[in-house]
């Protein structure tokens, strides 16, 4: 696993760790192509940035909970609720176990106890196993927190949890947090706000409210890299692709046309030389570079990732800005404009809305609905 430098995503990590120190939940929101995986992995490596933010020496353990690591689940119905809840708790228990079973944190006796709890949760011969899963997880958390540590559960792709898990699962999470308040902290990463996601999945807001209200005061929009991180990424790409002889001017062009979105940087870096050679153009021909880049499958794939991570209303706004559809005025559309600005996909330029970055703008103007 590649480690980032200690100042990676420094603005975002500072905000996140301040919330952790205060034992507060935080919701992170970002579109595809922003380098989410790098950020989440960086957050699990607290030793790489603990000193720079003055975190206490007693450990912070951030653990990613990925919904795509769930096994096959039955269709949601009243009879399946208990099993699906158990599956969610088993995933959390498994990730905690993988973090601590070989850790030097636990003494030998407690390590055996943790191993026993994990095995009991997995015991298919126990007729109460589905019900007792919560109890074993609760005992595990009690054991670990007795070592005066903070456990941060990072729920990746949180919209998938909203789609898959019954309301009871989120109520359990709230109950666990209240039991271990101060030492058990939740962080989520999703492509949009809870309000939008709940509406998209046609969920009952009041059933999940006890959980999502934990995040009300702490919402962070994760945008593209800052200039420092983006240039370090270009340096890494140049070391890996020594056959590509880009100049500092080429690097500046890449940062401009991609808006420093990590996925777009990577795709553009591997494609720009091909555009230069096949079209006989240079970095001075910015508009042509953008036009020719946008027809490349690698670039279209990254732009499509961004596009598909947006809500239908956000897509409507972008299509209207591109004059491909009529603008509809409503409170929801006004909210969507504000969110797109915070996602750094829209800016005001000469009192007009403009899509950014240039590559994504050209993709939208080409009408995403017609692109395969």
C-alpha positions, 0 to 999 in steps of 0.5 A: 500500500503506497503511503502519501506524504504527511501533507497530503490533502492537508486542508481536508485531513486537518478538518477531519482530524479536528472532528476526530479529536472532538469525537464528532462524526463527519460526512465527506462528499465528493464526486468520482475521479477526485482520488477518494481511495487515496484519501481514505487509505491515508486516513487509516495511516494515522502515523503519517500525519499524527505529528503534523496535526498534534494528535495525542500519542494514544492511538487513533485507529481508522478502519475502512468499512467497504460495502463491496466486501459484503457477501451476497445478501437476500432480497430485503424483506421482513424475514431477511432483516436479521440476517442482513443486519448480522452481515453488516455487523459481521463486516465491521467485526471482521475489519476490526479483527483484521486490524487488531488480531496481530496488533501489539496493542493487546496483551496475550490474554485479551488477544485470545479473548478477541479471537474467541469473540470473533469465532463465536460471531462466526459460529453457524452452529449457534441458533442465536448467532444472528441475534448475538452478533451485536453482543459480540461486536459490543464486547469487542468494542468494550475490550478495545476501548479499555486500552484508551484508543479511539476507533473511527469507522470509515464507511466508504460508498455510504450510498450502498449501505443506504441501499442495502441495509435495513433501518435497524442497522443504522439504529444499531450504529447509533446505539453503539455510538451512544454506548461508546461515545467519545471513543467510537467515531463514524465517518462516511464518504458518499457521492452526495448529501444524505438528504439527496441519497435518502430521496433517491433510494425512497427511504423514510427519513425519520427511520434513519434520522437518529444516525444521520443527525450525528453528521449535521454539523460536520459536512466536508466537500472533498474536491480536486487536489491542491496544486502541491498534491497535483504536482507530486502526482505528476512527478510520480507519473513521470517516474513511472512513464519515463517514455513520456517526455513532458515539459513543465508547460505540459504539466501546467496544461494537464493541471488546467484542463483536468482541474486537478481531479486525480482520475482526470490527471492520470488519464490525461497524462497517459493520453496527451502524448498520443494527442500531440503525435496524432494531431500535430498540435502542442500545449499552446493549442489548448482548445484543440487539446481539450477537444481531442482529449475528450474523444479519447475513451480513457478520458470519456470513462473518467468523465462518465465516472463523474457524471454518474456520481451526480444526482438527476437534478445536478445533471439537469443543471449541467445540461441547462448550463450547456444549453442542451435542455431548459432550466427549471427553477425550483428550490431543489435546483437552487440547492443543486447549483450550490452543491455543484459549486462546492464540488467544484464542477460549476463556477460563476464567471462574468455573472454566468455559470460555467462548467469546470474543469475544461475537459469535463465541460467539453464532455457535458457539451458533447451531451453525455446521454449520447456518449456510450 
